[in-house]
Amino acid sequence: MPNPVVVQSEELYKYILETSVYPREAEPLKELRIATENHPLSFFGTCPDAGQLMAMILKLVNAKKTIEIGVFTGYSLLLTALTIPEDGKITAIDAYRKTYDEIGLPVIRKAGLEHKINFIESQALPVLDKLLEDAENEGSFDFAFVDADKDNYWNYHKRLMKLVKVGGVIIYDNTLWGGTVALPEEAVHEDKRVSRQSVIEFNKSLSTDPCVEISLVSIGDGSTICRRIS
C-alpha cells in the first residue's frame, strides 16, 4: 500500500510538479520515471520533487563519492549519476537488482553513466560493515541517500556516520511515513504499523544526535536531511 505524499491537495501537488519540477527534469529522468509508472510497486520510487531537492544538495556539497541504500528502478541513482562529476563514483546497494536491471539500467546505459555506479546486490548492513573494515573508507563519502527498510534506519545511520565525512550530508526518505507518524496507532492500517513505529523511533533518536544538524522536510513522503558536524 503506497504512502500518500505530504501535500494532500492533488491540485497543489500537480502545480508544484508541472511548474517547478517537470520543466527542469532531465530527459533520462523523465524516461525512467515514465517507465517506472507501469510497475505495480511504482510508489517505491523517489518522488521527483524530492529528487530535485536532492540534486541541489549534491551540488551544494560538491559530492563526488556517494552511497545509496535502496535502489528500486534507480531514479535517485540516475539523478545522482547525472549530478556528480564525470569521475564521481556511487556505491549502490540493494538486495534485489532485477527491477533495476529491467527498467533502470537500460536508461542509465543509454545516458552513458553506468561507469559511475558500483551496484552491490546484497543486504546493506554487511556491505557497510565490509566498507568499515578498511580504515581508508572512513570519512571518505560526501553524501548518502537511504530509502530502504525502515527497521534498520538507525543501524544504517550509525555506520554512515563513520563513512560520510564531517560536513557531508545523509538524506533519509519516508520519514513521515504517509503522515502516520502523527496519528494514533489504532488509526493506522495494520500493514503500516511496524514501519511507522520504526520511523517514529528513528526520528526521535535522530533529533537527539549531537553529531548531526537535521531538517525534516515535508516533501514527498518526508525527507530528513542530516549534515554531519562531528
N, C-alpha and C positions, 0 to 999 in steps of 0.2 A: 504494500500500500504506500503510495507516494506521500511525502510531506508537502503541505501547501507552502508556497513562498510567503515571506513575511508580509509583503504588500498584498492585502486581501482584496483590493479592488482590481478586477481584471482589466478594467479600462485604464486605470493608472499604471499598472504594470506594463500593459501594451504600449502606453505612451512612452514610458521610460525606455523600453527596448527599441521602439521604432524611431525615437528622437535621438537617443544618445548612444545606443549600443550597435544596432544593426548597420547603421551607415558607416561605422568605423571598423566593423568586423572584417578581418582579413578573409579573402576568398577561401583558403583552405579550411579555416574555422567554420565558415558558413557551410561548406560542403560536408564537413564532418558532423556538424550539428543537425543538418537535414537528414543525413544518413542514419544518425542515431535515433531520430524521432520514430523510426519504424521498428525499433527494438522494443519488446514488451517491458523491459526494465529501463526505458529511456530516462526515467526520472532519476536514475543513479548519476546521470551526467552533471557536470558543473554548469550552474546557471550562467548564461552568457554575460549578465550584468556583473556577477561576482567575478567572472573571468576577466572582464575589463579592468576592474579594480586590481586584481592580481597582477595583470600585465604592467600596470603603472607602478606597483610596488617593486616588481622585479627590476624595472628601470631605475627607480629611485635608489635602490641599494646596489646598483651596478652588478647584479647577480651574474655569475659565470659558472659556478658549480652548485648544482641543486639536487634535492632529493624529493621524490614523490612517493607517498604511500597510498595505494589505491588508484587504479588507472581506468578501469572500465573500458570505454571505447577510445579514450585518450584525448578528450577535448582540452583539458587543462595541461596535459603533457605536450600536445601540439602547440598550444598557446605559449608555453614556456620555451619550447624549441624555437619558435618564431621570434621570441623576445631577447634571448641571451645571445652573446656574440657567436661568431662562426666557430670558434674553438671552444665554446662552452660545452659542458657535459651534464647530463641528467641521469641520476640513478633512479630508475622507476621500478617499484616493487608491487606486485600483485600476485595473489595465489592462483589466479586463473587468467591466462592470456588469450584464450580462444576468441572472446569478443573483440579484444584489441586487434588480434591478427586479422580477423574477418572484416572489421569495419574501420578501425583507426589506422592501422599500419599502411594500407594502400594509399590513403590520403597523405600520410607522413612521407612515404616514399616518393609520391608524386611531387611533393613540395621540396624534396631534396634534403630532408632533415634527419633521416634515420641515423646518420653518423654521430649525432649529438646524444643519442639515447642508449643507455645500457639497461635493458629490460631484464629483470630478475624475477622469474616465476617461482614465488615462494611466499610463505607466511613472513610477515615483516620483521618480527622480533628476532629470529635467528640471523637475518641479514644485518640488522642494526648491530647486534652483538658481535658479528663477524667483523664488521667495519671497525668497531671499537677495539678489536684485538690489535689493530695497527695504530700505534700512537700518532702516526702522521695524519690520520683521518680526523683526529680531534680538532675541532675548531676550523675545519677546512671547508665547510659548506657555507655558502652565502644565504641560502634560502631553502625552506622546506614547505611542502604542502601535504596535508593529511586529510584524506577523505576515505576512510576505511572503517573497520569495525569499532564502534564507539566504546565497547567494553575495554579496549586496550589503549584508549587515547592517553591516559596518564602514563602507561608503560612506554608508549612512544615518546611522550614528552620528556621523560627522564633521560632517555637515550639521545634524543635530538638536541637536548640542551648541552650535551657533550660534543656532538658532531657539528652543530652550527656555531659559527664564530660569534664573539661578542660584537654587537651591532647588527648581526644577521636577523632575519625575520622567519618566523614559522606561522603558517596560517592553518587553522583547524576549521574544517567545514562542518555544517549541520549542527552548530552549537545552540540553536534554538529549537531544534527537533520539531519543526512544524508548529511552533508555538506551544507545544505541550508542556514545556518546562515551567510554564506559568499556570498550568491547570492542576486541579486536584487529581490524584491518581484515578479515582473512580470515573472521571470524565474522559479518560484516555483509552483508546482502543487497546485491548489486551496485547495485540501483536507489537505495540509500540512501547509498552511499559518498561521492559527490561532496559532497552537502549535509552529511553527517556531518563531513567534513574542514573544510568552511567553518565549521560551528558550533564545532568544536574550536579553529580558529584565531581565531575571533571571541571565544570565551570567554577564550582566552589573552591576546589584545590588551586586552580589557576589564579583565582582572584587574590590568593594569599601568598603566591610565589614571589619572593623578593628579587628573584633573578631575572624577571621579565617586566616590561611595560606592556599593557594589554589594551585592546579596544575590541569590544564585542559589537560588530557591525550588523545592523538589521538589514541585510541584503541577502537575496536568495533565501536559503533556509537558515541564515545566521552564520557568520564567519567571525572567528576570533583571531585577531592579528596580534602576534607576540613579537616584541623586539627584545632580544637577549641583551641584558645590560651587565651581567656578571656571570 
